[in-house]
């Protein structure tokens, strides 16, 4: 069962996080859920021990198990062309 919470972040962090989640084909909520589930399922003694880069790599490689939003053909086309412009 999903439940809603309210969190506050720096506006630039939110902007970058939304883009990262979108690039992974996820909503920001689902993306954060995956990261928090990973952190909650593993015991860390400090925040420095948390392998944030490993989470991002797992998600980008499709290793995470999570429901994702179905992208429309128009969204896929837009993302493809935008990725070509950035390079």
N, C-alpha and C positions, 0 to 999 in steps of 0.2 A: 504494500500500500504506500503510495506516495504521500508525503506531507510537505507543506511549504514552510520555509524559513526566510528570514530577512537578514542579509549580510551587507556590510558597508565596506567598499573598497575605493581606492584612489581611481579617479575617472580614467586615467591612462592605462591602469592595470586592467580595468574592465574592458576597455576597447581592445587591447591586445589579446586578452583571454577570449573574448568573443570571436576574434579572427582565428585564433588557434583552434577553438572548438569547431568553428565553421569549416575550417580546412580539414578537420578530422571527420566531418559529416555528422557532427553531434550538436545538440543544443548546449548552451553554456551550463545549464542545470545538470544535464546528463554527464557532461565532461567532468564537472566538479564532483558529481556522485562517484564516478569511477575512481578519481584520485583520492577522495576521502575514504571510500571503501578499502582501497589498497592500504592506506595509512592506518585505518582502524583495525584491519585484519592482521597487522604486523606490529609487534611491540618495539618501539624505538625509545631510547633514553633521552634523546634531545632532537630538536628540529634539524640540526646539522646532519644527523644520521639518516634522515629521510631521503631516499633516492629519487628526487623529483625528476631528474633527467631520464631515469629508467622508466618512470611512468609515461612520460611523453613519448619515449621511443616505443614502448609497448603499444600505446594507442596508435601511433603513426604506422606501425607495422601490422596493425589489425589483430594483435594478440589479446587485447582486452575483450571480455564478454560483456556486451552492453547493447541495449536496443538503440538504434539510431534512426534519425529522421530519413525518410525516403526522399531523395532529391529528384526534382523534376528534370526533364531533359534540358530545359532552359537554364536551370541552375548549373548543371554539369557543364554545359557549353560555356557559360559565363566564367566559371571557375577555370576551365581549361585555357581559355584565351587570356584571362588575367594572369595565370601562372606563366604564360609565355612572354608576357610584357615585362614581368618582374625580372627576368633573367638578362 
